[in-house]
Amino acid sequence: MSTAMVSVPETAARDEIVEVKILISHPMETGFRTGSDGSRIPRDIIHSLRCIYNGEEVFRTEIFPAIAANPYFAFYLRATESGDVTLIWADEQEQEFAETKEITVS
């Protein structure tokens, strides 16, 4: 299971540059450890993060095995209209997680 703390301003002026922040909690597993029975624990890391703003992808990153256990990302976007900011991340177990915040542009 993966959860996240997402920070998106609730309001912004039209064309204002706003900061989007996400701290993802995920049981990152490198694939190098062994379990109590001696078998290898399969690798399970977050491999991608996307941001969809009103249906349009505005940010995407690929994540590699050297990432921290609870990765933190911050990036900027231009607030052009009110709507949803959705952050979607996926792990190597083919699970996809999402968190949506609403922004009101005046």
N, C-alpha and C positions, 0 to 999 in steps of 0.2 A: 504494500500500500504506500502511496505517495501523497503527501499533502504540501500545501504551499501557503506562504504569506505573501500577498500581492498588494502593492501600493500604487494606486493611480489617483491623481487628484480628482475630487468629486466635481469640481467646476474649473473652467478655464475660459479665457478670452479667445475669440476666433483667431486662428493662426498662431496662438501661443505655443511655444515649445515646452512640453511637459515631460517630466521624468517618470518612467515606469520602472518599478523595482519588484523583484521576485526572489524569495528565499525558498528553495525546494528542500523538503525533508524526504529522503528516500533511502532505503537500506542498501546503499551502494555496495556491491560485492565485486571484487577484482577478478575472481576466478582462480586465484592462486592459493586460497586457503582450503583446508580440508576440514570436514565435519568430524564429529566425535567417533563416527564409524570408519574414519580414514578415507572416505571418498571425497573427491574434489567437489567443492561448492561451485555451481555454475556462475559464470560472470553475469551480473545484472546491474548495469549502470544506465543512467539516463543518457540517451544518445542524441536527442534533438529537442529544441525549444523553438516555438513559433509564436508570433503575436499577430492576431487578426483584429483589425480595427474597422468596424462596420463592414465586415465581409471581405476586406482586402488585407492580404498579408503585408505587414509593414516591417517585420523583423523575423529573421531565421538564423539559427546557429546550430552547428553540429558540435557535439561534445565528445571528447575522447577519454580513454581510461585514466588519465592523470588528474581528472577533475576531483575536487574536494567532495567529502562525504555529504555535505549539505550545501550544494552550489548556490551562489548568489549572483544575480545578473541585474544590471541597471542599464537602461538605454533611453533614448529620447524619441518622441514623436511629435508631430505638429497636430494640434487639436483643430481640426477643420469643421467638425460638426458633432452634435450630440450623438451618443450611441454607446455601443458596447466595445470594450477592450477585452479580448479573450486571449489568455495565455494557454498554450497546449504543449505538453511535454510527453515524450514517449521513452520507454525503457526497452531493454533487450529481451524482455519476456513478452513483447508485443502488446504491452498495456499502454493505453493512452490516457492521460489525465488532463483536466482543464479547469481553469478558474476564470470567471468573468466578472468584470467590474464595469460600472456605468460612469460615463463622463458627460457632464452637461456643459455645452459650449454656448456662450452668449456673445 
